[in-house]
């Protein structure tokens, strides 16, 4: 497999393989990875979820305590869904990664090489940026808490050991919370950047298709074949891109949809916390930092999926710009049928087929959360008066 293609998924696979999510060929490696997977899911994921749920259930009459726990619980629920989804579809994901290196998706010529190289660089920069941002947000949540007030746990979870700061059990739970939240952060870095990189790859293929459409009729007969042959070749290429897009959507739409839903819960809880808990400066700092990270997370997923849709919308125009008026009747007829096919815009859809991941979804989520925030602030001030 070429190193260029591996940029789109190799680093993310390494992050996610901490949880032993990918299939192994050797028998002993399969056993070791299975043990590690069960250990990671049960101890670092499901147990953490259980502690959060118990804390929420035990403090239903105290809204401030529920809010402090619900934003981590929603994040952990999304984290759990991602891990289980990848594990359930790991063989198909591996097949998808191999598909990216198929001959039909490899660039041809200098212009296509430049487009592909730019996509690889964009994928790498996105992965590094998102990873740095997520780790910075994690540090801003954990480090100030330890530096300024280590007598309180960094997260609001059920504490089976009772309130006894400084005891071995207290520090054991303290370390467990930090490591469990770090595991959630690593999952988000790997999964979210993987999804965005796959969207970048699809958009790159659409850019290459646009370049090939522009060349129809301009290539010599010996090097590029007849116009009819070029049209048929581009139709097959477009069908391959459509199939790739459908595969990505089928494998990723459910965990991304759950992630968007959980992010909305986090934003709602954070807006309430910012309005009500404004006198607790350390808690307020946590919520503002986490709020920014969640908004960027939703934006990245929606933006790069929306880029696929926007580029797909331009393809009929790219075909129309060719010198189709000079082609023979058969070629013009094929071009017309191809044009009709290009009218079916590529969209990465959510669980609800009527909605797609794009900037419209992001803006609707942001506007709804903004309205919730204003209502919360108004109700809070009315209650204070």
C-alpha positions as CSV (number, residue, x, y, z in Angstrom):
1,X,0.0,0.0,0.0
2,X,1.4,3.4,-1.0
3,X,2.5,5.8,1.8
4,X,0.4,8.6,0.4
5,X,-2.9,6.7,1.0
6,X,-1.8,5.6,4.5
7,X,-1.7,9.2,5.6
8,X,-5.5,9.2,5.6
9,X,-5.9,6.4,8.2
10,X,-2.6,5.0,9.5
11,X,-2.1,7.4,12.4
12,X,-5.7,7.1,13.4
13,X,-5.6,3.3,13.3
14,X,-2.6,3.4,15.7
15,X,-4.5,5.6,18.1
16,X,-7.6,3.3,18.1
17,X,-5.5,0.2,18.3
18,X,-4.7,1.0,21.9
19,X,-8.1,-0.6,22.5
20,X,-7.3,-3.6,20.2
21,X,-10.0,-2.8,17.7
22,X,-8.5,-4.2,14.5
23,X,-8.4,-7.9,13.4
24,X,-5.2,-9.8,13.8
25,X,-3.9,-12.7,11.7
26,X,-1.7,-14.6,14.2
27,X,-3.6,-16.7,16.7
28,X,-1.6,-15.5,19.8
29,X,-2.0,-11.9,18.8
30,X,-5.8,-12.4,18.4
31,X,-5.9,-13.8,22.0
32,X,-3.8,-11.0,23.4
33,X,-5.9,-8.3,21.6
34,X,-9.1,-9.9,22.7
35,X,-8.0,-9.8,26.3
36,X,-6.9,-6.2,26.0
37,X,-10.2,-5.2,24.3
38,X,-12.3,-6.8,27.0
39,X,-10.1,-5.1,29.7
40,X,-10.3,-1.7,28.0
41,X,-14.0,-1.8,27.3
42,X,-15.1,-3.2,30.7
43,X,-12.7,-1.4,33.0
44,X,-11.9,1.9,31.3
45,X,-15.2,2.5,29.4
46,X,-18.2,0.7,30.8
47,X,-17.2,1.0,34.4
48,X,-16.6,4.8,33.9
49,X,-20.1,5.0,32.3
50,X,-21.6,3.2,35.3
51,X,-19.9,5.6,37.8
52,X,-21.3,8.6,35.9
53,X,-24.8,7.1,35.7
54,X,-24.8,6.2,39.4
55,X,-23.8,9.8,40.3
56,X,-26.6,11.3,38.2
57,X,-29.1,8.9,39.7
58,X,-28.0,9.7,43.2
59,X,-28.2,13.5,42.7
60,X,-31.4,13.9,40.6
61,X,-32.7,16.5,43.1
62,X,-29.5,18.6,42.7
63,X,-29.5,20.1,39.3
64,X,-26.0,21.5,39.6
65,X,-24.5,18.1,40.4
66,X,-26.4,16.5,37.5
67,X,-25.1,19.2,35.1
68,X,-21.5,18.6,36.3
69,X,-21.8,14.9,35.5
70,X,-24.0,15.0,32.4
71,X,-21.5,16.7,30.1
72,X,-18.9,13.9,30.8
73,X,-21.6,11.2,30.6
74,X,-22.7,12.3,27.2
75,X,-19.1,12.4,26.0
76,X,-18.5,9.0,27.4
77,X,-21.6,7.6,25.7
78,X,-20.3,8.9,22.3
79,X,-16.9,7.4,23.1
80,X,-18.5,4.0,23.9
81,X,-20.5,4.0,20.7
82,X,-17.5,4.7,18.6
83,X,-15.4,1.9,20.1
84,X,-18.2,-0.7,19.8
85,X,-19.1,0.4,16.2
86,X,-15.5,0.1,15.0
87,X,-15.0,-3.2,16.7
88,X,-18.2,-4.6,15.1
89,X,-17.2,-3.4,11.6
90,X,-13.4,-3.8,11.9
91,X,-13.1,-6.2,9.0
92,X,-15.2,-4.0,6.7
93,X,-13.1,-1.0,7.8
94,X,-9.9,-2.8,6.8
95,X,-11.4,-3.6,3.4
96,X,-12.3,0.1,3.1
97,X,-8.7,1.1,3.8
98,X,-7.5,-1.3,1.1
99,X,-10.0,0.1,-1.3
100,X,-8.5,3.5,-1.0
101,X,-5.3,2.2,-2.7
102,X,-7.2,0.7,-5.7
103,X,-5.8,1.6,-9.1
104,X,-8.9,3.6,-10.0
105,X,-8.3,6.0,-7.1
106,X,-4.6,6.6,-7.9
107,X,-3.7,10.0,-9.5
108,X,-2.6,10.2,-13.1
109,X,-0.5,13.1,-14.3
110,X,1.0,16.1,-12.6
111,X,-2.2,18.0,-11.9
112,X,-3.8,15.0,-10.2
113,X,-0.6,14.4,-8.2
114,X,-0.8,17.9,-6.9
115,X,-4.4,17.5,-5.9
116,X,-3.7,14.3,-4.1
117,X,-0.7,15.6,-2.4
118,X,-2.7,18.6,-1.1
119,X,-5.4,16.3,0.2
120,X,-2.7,14.2,2.0
121,X,-1.2,17.3,3.6
122,X,-4.7,18.6,4.6
123,X,-5.5,15.3,6.2
124,X,-2.2,15.3,8.1
125,X,-2.6,18.9,9.3
126,X,-6.2,18.2,10.4
127,X,-5.2,15.1,12.4
128,X,-2.3,17.0,14.1
129,X,-4.5,20.1,14.8
130,X,-7.4,18.2,16.2
131,X,-5.1,16.0,18.3
132,X,-3.3,19.0,19.7
133,X,-6.6,20.8,20.4
134,X,-8.1,17.8,22.1
135,X,-5.1,17.1,24.3
136,X,-4.9,20.8,25.2
137,X,-8.6,20.8,26.3
138,X,-7.9,17.7,28.3
139,X,-5.0,19.3,30.0
140,X,-7.0,22.4,30.8
141,X,-9.6,20.3,32.5
142,X,-7.3,18.1,34.6
143,X,-4.2,20.2,35.3
144,X,-5.8,23.3,36.8
145,X,-8.0,21.1,39.0
146,X,-4.9,19.3,40.4
147,X,-2.8,22.5,40.8
148,X,-5.5,24.7,42.4
149,X,-7.7,22.3,44.4
150,X,-6.6,18.7,44.4
151,X,-9.0,18.0,47.4
152,X,-11.8,17.6,44.8
153,X,-12.0,14.9,42.2
154,X,-11.5,16.3,38.6
155,X,-14.9,14.8,37.5
156,X,-18.2,14.3,39.2
157,X,-18.7,10.6,39.4
158,X,-20.0,8.2,42.0
159,X,-17.4,7.8,44.8
160,X,-17.7,4.4,46.5
161,X,-14.8,5.2,48.9
162,X,-16.5,8.3,50.4
163,X,-15.1,11.8,50.8
164,X,-11.6,11.4,52.2
165,X,-9.1,13.5,50.3
166,X,-5.5,12.3,50.5
167,X,-6.4,8.6,51.2
168,X,-5.0,5.9,48.9
169,X,-8.5,5.1,47.7
170,X,-9.1,8.8,46.9
171,X,-5.9,8.9,44.8
172,X,-6.8,5.6,43.1
173,X,-10.1,7.0,42.0
174,X,-8.4,10.3,41.0
175,X,-6.0,8.5,38.8
176,X,-8.8,6.3,37.3
177,X,-10.8,9.4,36.3
178,X,-7.9,11.0,34.7
179,X,-6.9,7.9,32.7
180,X,-10.5,7.1,31.7
181,X,-11.0,10.7,30.4
182,X,-7.7,10.4,28.6
183,X,-8.9,7.2,26.9
184,X,-12.1,9.0,25.8
185,X,-9.9,11.8,24.4
186,X,-7.7,9.4,22.5
187,X,-10.8,7.7,21.0
188,X,-12.2,11.0,19.8
189,X,-8.9,12.1,18.2
190,X,-8.6,8.8,16.3
191,X,-12.2,8.4,15.2
192,X,-13.1,12.0,14.4
193,X,-9.9,12.7,12.5
194,X,-10.4,9.3,10.6
195,X,-13.9,10.3,9.6
196,X,-12.7,13.7,8.4
197,X,-9.8,12.2,6.5
198,X,-12.1,9.8,4.7
199,X,-14.3,12.8,3.7
200,X,-11.2,14.6,2.5
201,X,-10.2,11.6,0.4
202,X,-13.6,11.5,-1.3
203,X,-13.5,15.2,-2.0
204,X,-10.0,14.7,-3.5
205,X,-11.4,12.1,-5.8
206,X,-14.2,14.4,-6.9
207,X,-11.5,17.1,-7.6
208,X,-9.6,14.6,-9.7
209,X,-12.8,13.7,-11.6
210,X,-13.4,17.4,-12.4
211,X,-9.9,17.6,-13.9
212,X,-10.6,14.5,-16.0
213,X,-13.9,15.9,-17.1
214,X,-12.2,19.0,-18.3
215,X,-9.8,17.0,-20.4
216,X,-12.5,15.1,-22.3
217,X,-12.0,15.8,-26.0
218,X,-8.7,17.5,-25.5
219,X,-6.5,14.4,-25.3
220,X,-5.1,12.9,-28.4
221,X,-6.7,9.8,-29.7
222,X,-3.6,7.7,-29.0
223,X,-3.0,8.9,-25.4
224,X,-6.6,9.4,-24.2
225,X,-8.8,7.3,-26.5
226,X,-11.9,8.6,-28.2
227,X,-14.4,10.9,-26.6
228,X,-16.7,8.0,-26.0
229,X,-14.0,6.0,-24.3
230,X,-13.1,8.9,-22.1
231,X,-16.7,9.4,-21.1
232,X,-17.2,5.8,-20.3
233,X,-14.0,5.7,-18.2
234,X,-15.1,8.8,-16.2
235,X,-18.6,7.2,-15.7
236,X,-16.9,4.1,-14.2
237,X,-14.7,6.3,-12.1
238,X,-17.7,8.3,-10.8
239,X,-19.5,5.1,-10.0
240,X,-16.5,4.0,-7.9
241,X,-16.5,7.2,-6.0
242,X,-20.3,6.9,-5.3
243,X,-19.8,3.3,-4.0
244,X,-16.9,4.5,-1.8
245,X,-19.1,7.3,-0.5
246,X,-21.9,4.9,0.3
247,X,-19.5,2.5,2.1
248,X,-18.1,5.3,4.2
249,X,-21.7,6.5,5.0
250,X,-22.8,3.0,6.0
251,X,-19.9,2.4,8.3
252,X,-19.7,5.8,9.9
253,X,-23.2,7.5,9.9
254,X,-24.4,5.8,13.1
255,X,-21.5,6.6,15.4
256,X,-21.2,10.1,14.0
257,X,-24.9,10.7,14.5
258,X,-24.7,9.5,18.1
259,X,-21.6,11.7,18.5
260,X,-23.6,14.8,17.2
261,X,-26.5,13.9,19.5
262,X,-24.2,13.5,22.5
263,X,-22.4,16.8,21.6
264,X,-25.7,18.6,21.6
265,X,-26.4,17.2,25.1
266,X,-22.9,18.4,26.2
267,X,-23.5,21.9,24.8
268,X,-26.9,22.1,26.5
269,X,-25.5,21.1,29.8
270,X,-22.6,23.4,29.4
271,X,-24.8,26.4,28.5
272,X,-26.8,25.8,31.7
273,X,-23.6,25.4,33.8
274,X,-22.1,28.6,32.4
275,X,-25.3,30.5,33.3
276,X,-25.9,29.0,36.7
277,X,-22.5,28.1,38.0
278,X,-20.8,31.4,37.0
279,X,-19.6,32.0,40.6
280,X,-17.4,28.8,40.6
281,X,-14.5,30.0,38.5
282,X,-12.7,26.7,38.2
283,X,-15.8,24.9,37.1
284,X,-16.7,27.7,34.7
285,X,-13.2,27.5,33.1
286,X,-13.7,23.7,32.5
287,X,-17.1,24.3,30.8
288,X,-15.9,27.1,28.6
289,X,-12.9,25.0,27.4
290,X,-15.0,21.9,26.8
291,X,-17.7,24.0,25.1
292,X,-15.2,25.3,22.5
293,X,-13.8,21.8,21.9
294,X,-17.3,20.3,21.3
295,X,-18.2,23.1,18.9
296,X,-15.0,22.5,16.9
297,X,-15.6,18.7,17.0
298,X,-19.1,19.2,15.4
299,X,-17.8,21.8,12.9
300,X,-15.0,19.6,11.7
301,X,-17.2,16.6,11.0
302,X,-19.9,18.7,9.3
303,X,-17.5,20.9,7.3
304,X,-15.6,18.1,5.6
305,X,-18.7,16.0,4.9
306,X,-20.3,19.2,3.5
307,X,-17.2,19.7,1.2
308,X,-18.1,16.4,-0.5
309,X,-21.6,17.7,-1.2
310,X,-20.4,21.0,-2.5
311,X,-17.9,19.5,-4.8
312,X,-20.4,17.0,-6.1
313,X,-22.8,19.9,-6.9
314,X,-20.2,21.4,-9.2
315,X,-19.6,18.3,-11.3
316,X,-22.5,18.8,-13.8
317,X,-21.2,22.3,-14.6
318,X,-17.7,20.8,-15.1
319,X,-19.1,18.4,-17.7
320,X,-21.1,21.1,-19.4
321,X,-18.0,23.3,-19.8
322,X,-16.5,20.7,-22.2
323,X,-16.7,21.1,-25.9
324,X,-19.6,18.7,-26.1
325,X,-21.2,20.6,-29.1
326,X,-18.4,19.3,-31.3
327,X,-18.9,15.6,-30.3
328,X,-20.7,13.0,-32.4
329,X,-24.3,12.0,-31.6
330,X,-23.4,8.9,-29.6
331,X,-20.9,10.8,-27.4
332,X,-23.4,13.6,-26.8
333,X,-26.1,11.1,-25.8
334,X,-23.7,9.4,-23.3
335,X,-22.7,12.8,-22.0
336,X,-26.4,13.7,-21.4
337,X,-27.0,10.4,-19.5
338,X,-23.8,11.1,-17.5
339,X,-25.1,14.7,-16.8
340,X,-28.3,13.3,-15.4
341,X,-26.4,10.9,-13.2
342,X,-24.2,13.7,-11.9
343,X,-27.4,15.6,-10.8
344,X,-27.7,13.0,-7.9
345,X,-25.6,14.9,-5.4
346,X,-23.4,12.9,-3.1
347,X,-24.3,13.4,0.6
348,X,-23.0,11.8,3.7
349,X,-26.3,11.2,5.5
350,X,-27.2,10.8,9.1
351,X,-29.3,8.1,10.7
352,X,-32.2,10.2,9.5
353,X,-31.9,10.0,5.6
354,X,-33.5,13.4,5.2
355,X,-30.5,15.0,7.0
356,X,-26.9,15.1,5.9
357,X,-23.7,16.1,7.7
358,X,-23.0,19.6,6.4
359,X,-22.7,23.2,7.6
360,X,-26.5,23.6,7.6
361,X,-26.7,20.9,10.2
362,X,-23.9,22.6,12.2
363,X,-25.6,26.0,12.0
364,X,-29.0,24.5,13.1
365,X,-27.3,22.8,16.1
366,X,-25.5,26.0,17.0
367,X,-28.6,28.1,16.7
368,X,-30.7,25.8,18.8
369,X,-28.1,25.7,21.5
370,X,-27.8,29.5,21.4
371,X,-31.6,29.8,21.9
372,X,-31.4,27.3,24.8
373,X,-28.6,29.4,26.4
374,X,-30.6,32.6,26.2
375,X,-33.7,31.0,27.7
376,X,-31.6,29.5,30.5
377,X,-30.0,32.9,31.3
378,X,-33.4,34.6,31.3
379,X,-34.9,31.9,33.5
380,X,-31.9,32.1,35.9
381,X,-32.2,35.9,36.3
382,X,-35.9,35.7,36.7
383,X,-35.5,33.2,39.4
384,X,-32.8,35.3,41.1
385,X,-35.1,38.3,41.2
